């Protein structure tokens, strides 16, 4: 599975020549409400097995959580279910807040 550091995701999102990935946030609702990357879609890991069929397996998908552990497991689950364009955000929103968006609240 591909791993993507926050700075590389930021560069991707800022590049008008590249198609934007789906930013799939798998944290719980209260976490998402506290902070999230703009444009992210919330799909909590706790409900994931019943909702992942809504996703497009052909779309580039960056999976996001707090520190990168839950997103790693979700990304692996997606790969085992036929998704080939799955990327884990290394360090999650915590790393994003420290490296990219220092104004983002942390917890």
C-alpha positions in Angstrom: 0.0 0.0 0.0 1.2 3.5 -0.8 2.0 5.9 2.0 1.8 9.6 1.4 3.3 12.2 3.7 1.2 15.3 4.4 3.4 17.7 2.4 3.1 15.5 -0.7 -0.7 15.4 -0.3 -0.8 19.2 0.0 1.3 19.6 -3.2 -1.1 17.2 -5.0 -4.2 19.1 -3.8 -2.6 22.4 -4.8 -1.6 21.1 -8.3 -4.3 22.3 -10.8 -2.9 19.8 -13.4 -3.7 16.7 -11.2 -7.1 15.2 -10.6 -8.0 15.5 -7.0 -8.3 12.3 -4.9 -11.1 11.3 -2.7 -10.1 12.3 0.8 -11.7 9.6 2.9 -11.7 10.4 6.6 -12.4 7.3 8.7 -12.4 8.9 12.2 -15.6 9.2 14.3 -18.0 12.1 13.8 -16.8 14.0 16.9 -13.2 13.9 15.6 -14.2 15.1 12.2 -16.1 18.0 13.7 -13.1 18.9 15.8 -10.8 19.2 12.7 -10.6 17.8 9.2 -8.9 18.5 5.9 -11.1 20.6 3.6 -13.0 18.5 1.1 -12.7 15.3 3.1 -15.6 12.8 3.1 -16.5 11.3 6.5 -17.0 7.6 6.6 -16.3 6.3 10.2 -14.4 3.1 10.5 -17.0 1.9 13.0 -19.6 1.8 10.2 -17.2 1.2 7.3 -18.1 -2.4 6.4 -21.7 -1.3 5.7 -20.9 1.9 3.8 -17.7 1.2 1.7 -19.8 -0.1 -1.2 -20.7 3.6 -1.9 -17.0 4.2 -2.9 -15.7 4.1 -6.4 -12.9 1.5 -6.6 -11.4 3.3 -9.7 -11.0 6.6 -7.9 -7.7 7.6 -6.3 -8.5 7.5 -2.6 -6.4 8.9 0.3 -7.5 7.4 3.6 -7.2 9.6 6.7 -7.5 9.2 10.4 -5.9 10.7 13.5 -2.4 9.2 13.4 -2.5 6.9 10.4 -3.2 3.6 12.1 -7.0 3.3 11.5 -6.6 4.6 8.0 -3.9 2.0 7.4 -6.3 -0.8 8.4 -9.1 0.7 6.3 -6.8 1.1 3.3 -5.7 -2.5 3.6 -9.4 -3.6 3.9 -10.1 -1.7 0.7 -7.2 -3.3 -1.1 -8.5 -6.7 -0.1 -11.8 -5.8 -1.6 -10.5 -4.8 -5.0 -9.5 -1.2 -4.6 -6.2 -0.6 -6.3 -5.8 3.2 -6.0 -5.6 3.4 -2.2 -3.2 5.6 -0.3 -2.7 6.0 3.5 -2.0 9.5 4.8 1.2 9.0 6.9 0.7 10.5 10.4 -3.0 11.4 9.8 -4.5 14.7 10.6 -2.1 15.1 13.5 0.8 15.2 11.1 -1.2 17.4 8.7 -1.7 19.9 11.5 1.9 19.9 12.4 3.4 20.0 8.9 0.9 21.6 6.6 -1.9 23.5 8.5 -0.6 24.8 11.8 -3.9 26.6 12.4 -5.8 23.3 12.5 -7.0 22.3 16.0 -5.3 19.2 17.4 -6.5 16.7 20.0 
